[in-house]
């Protein structure tokens, strides 16, 4: 029986192929979003697309494998913002963590925009991030620091807008999104606020606006 330290060549090859696919997929999804061509990913890895499907039967399987390490890190960082003593610093830190995570990573931006409806894995991670974000928001509002009429949907719109700025400017001014994030955050402050002329987004309407057709299985 082969030892754990010395797996048979076929298993070593399979592991190596999987790692190559993940590395190439990570670059492709970051650059082109969740709809990056799977045959192109396989080709860049030096493999046939059938090998990709043996490791990752659906597009979402590959996406989840690529996003999972980053998602765990981001969820931990978002949860840590709840430990910030200053409610405003917690709120600021929350938005900077999320906007930083999606800057230069179109697949992560697609995740935050909930482009993968119906998948339990991405739904659970998205719900966890939203639950932490809502706690941070409510705490800042309870302290009188963030205006009381800001909703969780407003934060999602901010992330959506920041993602579009990052995508458009990444090749000429990759940090420009930070300027506009800070301008937007200043508008969330409770002091000296203007009356909002439009009602808050309805979450169902927001999802309809943000979501493109979900990623196909193959």
Order of alpha helices (4+ residues) and beta strands (2+ residues): alpha-alpha-alpha-alpha-alpha-alpha-alpha-alpha-alpha-alpha
